[in-house]
Amino acid sequence: MKKLKNTLWEMKTFLLLWITQSFSGLGSAMTSYALVIWSYTQRGSALVTSLLMVSSYAPYVLLSIFAGALSDRWNKKITMLVCDSVAAMTTVMMLILLQNDALKIWHLYLINAVNGLMNTVQQPASEVAVTKVLPKKYYQKVGGLRYFANSLNSIMTPIIATAVLGIAGMGAIVAFDLISFAVAFLILAFCISIPENNPNTEENEKLQDAVKKGITYLKRERGILGLILFLSSINLVASIYDAAFPAMMLSRNGGSEKVMGLVNAVIGVTTLAGSILASLIKAPKSRVRVICNCLLFSMSTENFLLAFGRTPLVWCIGGFLGWIAIPLMNTNLDAIMRLHVPEQMQGRVYSVRNSLQFFTIPIGYFLGGFLVDYVFEPVMAAQSDVSMLSKMFGTGKGSGAAFLFFIIAFAGIGVCLFFRRSKHIRELEKKNM
């Protein structure tokens, strides 16, 4: 008990920041979830819905390489507060448009682009803030705790959002989002202190020089760069999955808004269990091996069950198998980055990492939506009821998305097998993490 009290005392600033930011994240996730449903019911198009995420990630990818260099110079606390405030203002604008029955899809694209820009600046500042308020010995545990918050939000988001949508409508969801923002904003502004670097000559360096330092660091650390490219390739496959998922769940025989909420809730419960496990177990001898094996297991299971499954039970089993190992992968990846990259370089390196690791996400979302609407659904629509493809993936709308899941399963397995053979990545196993 004494050890627990001491741990909580040492982590008190992080825990306060983590809890309030996670609460705000729940509000934002509920709004995003409801808007996916709203946009798909408006147009019935996977591409239209996937473009919501494209518009959000595009500024993040394009400008992230500069954001970290800026966040290293700027006050982390003020940066986070300003970015959150701008994002809240866009939510208020969306609510006004909605209440006046004037909300259009293009409004959401614009709002998501602004929010993506704010996240571009806030994310590296938030990452460095966690490093500054947290003792080094808790990095492994915190990786699990942060994923615990994400998984808890994944459980609650579809359940609460679906219930609130049915009872009180979109306006109530947006109101909850704004309340959660206000709580997180006030706690960060008045109750949390984030140490800043002492003034030094690096503050006067040119922006392009700061960016070059991040790039130069990754060129020198080929193992870290290899891991980033590995995750970039996985993100391409995963974002195609994300674009096709609502199209299948909302249109396939046996699917509906409730079924999509159920499967998402199962995924949330699974990641919650995985994150608890990841926060409790000891650091592995090889973090790299854990990362590769976890991703290979995920890619080898869920996509096949989504492709061949015809019932919510099978889809839920797929969600469990696909996500149970992901928290362990993320905690080890997070620990490698925090332990390997010097604190004064983290903002620069994280920003370059974000550009490299996440630039495939908007590409994947666009490809996923395009492939579902213009390739796989037309192919399946042209099949007879007795054709091999119809027997494998079913008939009707949503069968094309199931076919796509079958294809990306092999793509994901191929990516994992290719990168686990990289000598630069394997060399990280020899380093003491």
Buried (B, 14 or more C-beta within 10 A) or exposed (E): EEEEEEBEEBBEBBBBBBBBBBBBBBBBBBBBBBBBBBBBEEEBBBBBBBBBBBBBBBBBBBBBBBBBBBBBBBEBBEBBBBBBEBBBEBBEBBBEBBEEEEBEBEBBBBBBBBBBBBBBBBBBBBBBBBBBBBEEEBBBBBBBBBBBBBBBBBBBBBBBBBEBBEEEEBEBBBBBBBEBBBBBBEBBEEEBEBEBBEEEEBEEBEEEEBBBBBBEBBEEBBBBBBBBBBBBBBBBBBBBBBBBBBBBBBBBEBBEBEBBBBBBBBBBBBBBBBBBBBBEEEEBEBBBBBBBBBBBBBBBBBBBBBBBBBEBEBBBBBBBBBBBBBBBBBBBBBBBBBBBBEEEBBBBBBBBBBBBBBBBBBBBBBBBBBBBBEBBBEBBEEBEEEEEBBEBBBBEBBBBBBBBBBBBBBBBBEBBEEBBEBEBBBEBEEEEB
